Amino acid sequence: MDVRTLKMLLGIDGDDTSKDALLTFALGNVEEIIKNYCHVRRVPDGLSHTALRMAADLYRNEGFGGAEAGSGKATSIKEGDSQVNFGGTYDDGFATSLLKNYEPQLRRYRRLSGYGN
């Protein structure tokens, strides 16, 4: 999987290296998801585009690198002694739904047990 291609899919300038570590993390995370789900030692060649789409979705949803305090929606408000808690834009169910969104493509490469390729 290639950071340069992922940048292109996300609309990030190819010469901009400021997000390379985050993009590499997203690609590595998707690689782990695919290998664990499919019970394989490497991502099959037939899933390279699927992996890039998954990484782009993961990067967009997780908001990697956007850990500013107080960003996001108010998750709770307390009036006595005035307290407001903010949550990020992270969708709690996204990690599960990411796999489900791509499950039909991944299932074709899934081994029942043990590790193959």
N, C-alpha and C positions, 0 to 999 in steps of 0.2 A: 504494500500500500504506500502511496506516495503523497507527501505533504503538499507538493506543488499542485497536483490534481485537486486535492481537497481545497486548497486556496482558490483555485479557479471556480469550483462549484459554489463556494461561499462568497465569491465576489471580492476576494482579498487580493491586492496587488502581489504578483509573484515575487517582487523584490523586497516586500515588507517582511522582515524576519521577526518582528516584534511578537508575533503570535505563534511562532513555530513550535515552541515547547508545549503550548496548550493544544495545538493541532496534533502534535505527535502523541500527546496523552490521550486525546479522543480516539485516534487511530488504534493505539495500543489497547484501549478499553474495549473497543469494538472487536478487535482481534481476539481478546480473551473471551468475550461473549460468544463469538462464533465458535471458537475452539471448544469451549465448555459445552455449548449446546449440541454441537455436531459430534463431539467425542473424537476429535482429530488433533493431530500435533501441529498442523499448519493450516492456514486458511486456503481452501481449495481455489484454484484459478478461476473456476466458474462463479465464485462469489466475490470477486474483486470489485465489481461495480456496486454490488449490494453493500459491501463493507464500506465503500466510500459514501454511499447515500446514508447509511446508518451513522457514520461518523459525522457527517454534516448535520443530521438531525440531532444527534447528541450534543454537538458543539453549540448549536443554536439554542436548544432547550436548556442546557445546563448553565449557560451564561458564564462559561469559564473565564476567569480573569476579572469578573465584575463583582468583586466581593466588598463593595463599598458598604459601610455600615449605614443602616437606615434606609437602604434602597428597597423598593418593592411596595407591596400593599400593606395597609395596616391590618394586622391579624387579630389584635385585641386592643381594647381601650378600657382603662380603669379610671374612673372619675376621682375617687378619694385618693389624694396625693398625686394626682395626674400622671398616669403612666400610659404610654402608647408603645406597642410592640409592632415591629415591621417584619415582614417576611420577604424573602427573595422571590424571584420569578420562577423558581424551581417547581416543577410539577411532580409531586410525590409519586404518582402512578406512571410517570414517563419511562422509568427504567424497565418496568414490566411491559408497558405497551410497545416500547421499541422492539423488543423481541417478538411480540405478537404481530406487529405490523410487517415484519420481514420473515415470519415463520414459514410461509409457503415456500419461499426461495431456499431458506436454510434447511427445511425438512428433507429436501431432495439429496442433501449431502450428509445427513445425520446417520451415524452408526449406532447400533443398538447398545453396544457395550464395548469397553476397552478403547484403546486408542489405535487408530489406523494411521494413515499418512500423517 
